[in-house]
């Protein structure tokens, strides 16, 4: 195995890398609005049954991803609880598609994004929000002009974490989205394939390297943001 | 006109607040020891907290009435709340902080323009800075400016003297006086520091354990034992109004004069021509412990300030005796019980109050 072989990506591998980034990007983008809203709600509001909501949000963190994927399949599969109506009424077939890969990533990344964003919102002194209100701002204006900018490092960190988690997503994806080259076969799934085939160790090693480098970069970036958040205090 | 009238009741754990307030225009000092409910009162007025029962009228507008479910949100109450720590938005420059509330304010209700605020509070060179790089006093001035630009009908100041350096804490006072003179906006100034509060206003509102213990002029209040009791621990103070008579730049001296006393009080102090013009009025503090009482005028003594007056009341508290002496205005003098007995002082006794000019603290 030499250096050239390590960088000599096959077309399928490049496809998997490209797809991984597309899935991760859209996962992080789509996850941001709901996780910012839910984080704010959990950070600032006190209500009955809050711990149930928290438990539910955190479930994908401890549930085997394969189980998460299975739940998604049961709910959103073509014959699933909700999926069958999506199919019958709107002709939408979610399972085993690019969007299924994005959705599977979103579900498993959600608790991580919530954690980072919620922490950053909790660290925003509510006194600033009170000040904004006495100055005439309503709740939405206060949120946009005060809370959001002050929590920004945490929100970016949440975005990066969701992105990174999505790059590593395997279990839920393979169950709910399948392992279709060019459509749902992300780096981990391609890696899994290569490991299965004798003599493909070099290819597996190439993908492993890509996975390590990008996951490391994303996590370091996220750590830097968290440090910046603490520093601001 | 009433600036604010309210009747408020709230129970918070072991603490309960039950007050009736009626503030007129001008500056009112809200004084009380820590835990007396000052901040809760401010929160209730501003709407950051809501009472169990009560009503609030700001100006002539009803903003809260628990009986008929009237509740105006904090942002609609038009109250300029200057928080103890300023609470400037750390992610914005001073300029953006100042302008934060003005976008929500009705232009017709603005009481002051941006440039006027900047000049009045002397914060022009801070405009592009971030709050982080400001000193405590600067931060507070910006917070006041920000509140003024939100078109308030009432200004609430929470402990404006407490977060500052002791040497600098009183620097905020001339700004507050300036704002009051120029804008005429009613101000409630909350503090647990009586001497600081007195250098700003003599209209006081006393709070203890969530109850009103007195409301009115300082000199009327000290004649009531209950009020005196609350104020005593915080440092009683005489506040005497002086006029700037002249500046002697050459010798570095400023002459102050008070004509309300039994005889004119002339005081020469280090030059203060950078902040006060001739004819300006300023409050001067004098500690009750720094005044001596004699029965006769003393000629062979260096102390020239010897004010003649009559004792109007004697109040004994533990081992101290407080004499209220009318010397044209009321002075409170603290002496020992032994002195009082030896000199046979009583209400009606004619006395002279002696104090050194250096004992006067000029509040600028």
Interface residues (C-beta under 8 A of the other chain):
Chain A: X125 X127 X128 X130 X131 X132 X133 X134 X135 X136 X137 X138 X141 X145 X146 X149 X150 X232
Chain B: X46 X48 X73 X74 X75 X76 X77 X79 X80 X81 X83 X85 X87 X89 X90 X91 X100 X101 X103 X104 X105 X146 X147 X150
